Amino acid sequence: MPLLMDSKRLDVRQSVSRVIQMHPRLKERAKELTNQSTHVFGPKGFLYVQQRELAVTTPNDSSISLLGSEDATTCHILVLRHTGSGATCLAHCDGSDTEKEVADILHSVKSLSPISEGRLELHIVGGFHDQRQLSQKLSHQLLKIFDKQPEEVHLVTFCVTDLNDKQENGIHLPIIYGIAVNVKTGEIFKAKFPDHQPDEDLRSAYILTGGQMVNIYDAKAEQLNIGPYTWTTIPNIDYWLKEDDENILHCFSTSPLAEPPHFVQHMRSALQFLKDNPHPQTSTFPDGKPHSYRKLANGQWERISSPP
């Protein structure tokens, strides 16, 4: 079925700029989002989604009411919601395997949507005028792949590249680095998050070693599950840990001039985790089970035993 915008099929053969030009409502909606004040969300009822992760839940969830992700430069953050069931997925895509990621996102929402009435609504936010034009490539990939899916998907928000770009001192930067979605209402927010827990370094290490997108949340059990993961660690990791900040920034980022201030420290922490855990199947997941957590009323994550 086609990818639709206001009940009209998008011509995904066109460039991203041309698609935006042909559908002025997309520009209006993007401006509404970029003009928002940035909401800062604390940990209560919140689940953070890292790069190459997705999480999906429904309005009936008693533990999670907000899904969010940030630190997106050339990456895109997607929200897909079924208006009938309210099932809502947030995913952080980096273009590593976009076709599989889109299929996983659709499957995750459909699996929690027994109600046939309603429609699938899509929000895509991220990217800017980066020097390598990776943002434009990913924006276009997402349009084309969603247009090929058997399900009819309605594009509501497309705040990407041209519409998410600003300049400071002649340097192009994203206007929005992060978004959140209220799973009860479907409302989208320009957002940032002090809390990226749990297991932030473990999850980042998985990405650094080439892990594919994973669904980290079991909505029926209201349980967050990390892993179990295996990896082959990065060669010459001691060399990278000794490198200066500038070199780490330029070697590990797709857009070094646009990264948030904590990027290098985040990379160093993940690299140190890889050095300390070269064999996660013995050091991190010795029982072969995921790290499982539940959200407490105060917003903290409590480690629980994995189901058999």
N, C-alpha and C positions, 0 to 999 in steps of 0.2 A: 504494500500500500504506500501511497506517497507521503512525504513530509509536508505538512500543511501549515500555512500561516493565515489566520483569519479566514479559514475554509477554502483558501486557494493554494494550489500546489506550488511549492517553491521550485524554481528552475535551478537545480543544483549544478548544472553545467556551467553556470556563470561564476565569476570570481566572487569572493566574499564581499568586496566593495560594491559590486554590481547588485548582488542580492539585497544588500542594505538599501541601496539607492532605489530599487524596485519596490521596496516595502517600507515606506516612511514610518509606519507604526513601530517597527523594530527600533528605529532610531529614537523615537519618543520614549519607548519603554526603557531603553538603555540609559537615556538621560535621567529619567526618574530615579533609576537605581544609583547611578554615579553621583547624583546630587544629594543622596541621603547622607546624613551624619553616620559615621562609623559606629556601630553598636559593639560594645565590649561585653562578651558573655562570660559569666563565671561557670563553675563546674556543675551547678545544680541542674539536673535533667538534661545534661549536655553530653554528646558523644563526638569526639574529634576523629576525623577521617584524614589519614595521611595520603601522600602520593601513592598511586597504584592500589588504593583501597576503595571499597564501597561499603556503605551500610544502608540497610533498608528497614523500615518499621512502619507501624500504622498508628492512627490516632488512639487506639485502645491501649497502647503501651503505657504502663504505669510508671516506668523508670526513665524513659527517654522522651523528651518533648522537642529537643533541638538537635539537628545534625549540622556540622560545620567543618570547613577546611580553609586553610590559608596558605601563604607562601607560594602562591601560583604566579609565575612570571609568564613563561611561554606555555605552561600547563593550562588546562581548562577545567573548571569545576562544573559538573553537571548535576542538575536536579530533575528527576523524572517522577511524576506523580499521577496516580490514577484518581480521577475526580470522584468516582463512585465509591471505592473502598477506602480512599485516603492513603493507600500504601505509597510511601515516599522513599525514594532512593537518592542519596548524594554520593557522588563519585569524583575522584581527583585523577584526571587522565593526563598522561604526558606524551601520548603518541607512540608508545612502545609497541602496542598491539591493539590498535583502535577498533578493528573489526570484532575481535574477541571481547574487548571491554564493552562495546555497545550491546553485544548479544547478552553478556552477563548482567548488565544493567536492566535490560528489558525482562530477562528471565526472573530477576530478583523481585521486580514489582509485580509481574504477572502471578508469581507463586503466592503472593499475599493478597491477590485480588479475585476472590471467587465471585464477586458481583459483576455482572456483565454490563450493567448500565454505567455510563460515564465514559470518559475518554482519557487518553494518555497525554499529559502536558509536559513539555520539555523547556528547561531553562539552561542556557549555556553562558558561562561567564569566564573570561580570562583572555590572556594574550594581549599583545600590544605591538607597536612597530619595532620589533627587535631586528637587529642587524642581519641575522641569518634567515629571517622570514619564516622561522619555525612556527610562529603563532598563526600566520595566515594559512600555512600548510595544514595544521591541525584543525583549524576552524572549518576549512573546506572538506577535509576528510570526514569530520563528524557529520556535516550536512549530507554528504553523499552516502555514507553508510546508514544513517537513519532512514534515508529515502529508499533504501533497498530492503528494509525490513518488512515482514509480512503484516505487522501491526500498523495501524494508522496513528501517527504521532503528530501532535499539534505544537508547533514552536511558538512559545509565548515570549521568552526573553532570549536575546542574542547580543549580549554585551561583550563583544570581542574586538580584537585588533583595533581598527579605526575608532570604534566607539568606546574603547577602554584605554585610550592612549593620552598621555599628557607629556609635556616637556618641561624639564627643570635644568637651567643652565645649558640648554642645547642637547640634553640627554633625554631620550624617550624612556618613559616609565609607565607601568600599568597604573590606572586610577584605582582599581579594585584589586587587592591581593587575596581577599578572602570573603566568603559568603556563608550565611547560615540559612537554614530553612526550618520554620516552625511546622512540625509534622502534624499538629492538630488543625492548622488553618491553611497550610501551604504557602504562607507568606515568606518572601525572600528578603534577606537583609544584607547590606554591606557590613562586614563584621571582622572582628579580630578576637583572638582567644589566648588568654594567658596560660591556659591548661591544655597541653597536648598529650596527656597521659591516658592510659598506662603504657608501660614498655616502649617509650618513645625511641630509645636507642636500638632496641631489638627490631622494631618495625622499620626504622631507617636503614639498619644493616641489611635487612632483607631486600630493600629496594636497591641499595648500592651494589649488591651482588647479582642483580638481574632478575629478581623475582617478578612474577606476573601479578596482575590485579587479583585481589582476594576480597571475598565478602567476610567482614570481621564481626558481624552481629547476627545473633539468632533471636529474631523478634518474638518467636513463640515462647522461648525460654527466658526472654529478656536478659540475655547473657552475651557478653563480649568475649570472643575467642581469638587469641593470637597464636598462629602456628598450628601444628609443629612445622618448622622450617628446616631445610638443609641448604647449605651453600658451599661453594669453593671460594675461599677468601681472596681478597684483592692481592695480586702480586706486589712485592716491595712495599708492604704496608708500613714498615718502619721508616722507609724513605718519606712516605707521604706524611707521617706523623711529625717528622722533623722539618717539613717544608714551611716556608713563610705563608702568611695569610693570603698574600696576593696570588701566589702560585696555586694554592688550593682553590681560591675563588675562580680563577680563570680555567682551571682544569676540570672542576667538578660542576660548574654551572653552565647552562645553555645561554645565559644572559647575565654575564658578570656585573655589568653596570647597573643592573636593575634589582639585584638581590636585596632582601631586607638585611639590616645590620647583624642579625644573629646567624646568618647563613654559615659563615666559616666555623664558628664555635659548634654549631649543630653538626657539621661535617666531621670535625675533629672528634666529637663525642661518639659518633657512629663508627668512625674508623677505629677508635680505641676499643669499642665493644667488639668489633671484628677481630682485632688482635687478641683480645682476652678470651674470645670464644671461637676459635678456628673450626671447631667440630661441634656445632650446636646440638646434634643428635645425642651427644653425651653430656655436654656441659649445661645446656639450656632446656632441652627436652629429653631427659634421660628415660622417662616413662613412655615417650612417643605420643604424649597427649598435649593438647593446646594449653596455653596459659589462659584460664577462664576467669572472668570477673563479673561481678554484679554491681550496679550503681546504688550507693547508699543515699539516704534522704539528704545528707549534708553535701552531696555532690562527689564524694570520694569514691574510688573504685576499690572494692574488696575482692581479694583473690579467693576463689572457691575451688573445690575439687571438680575435676572434669567428670562428665557422665561416663559410665562404662562404655 
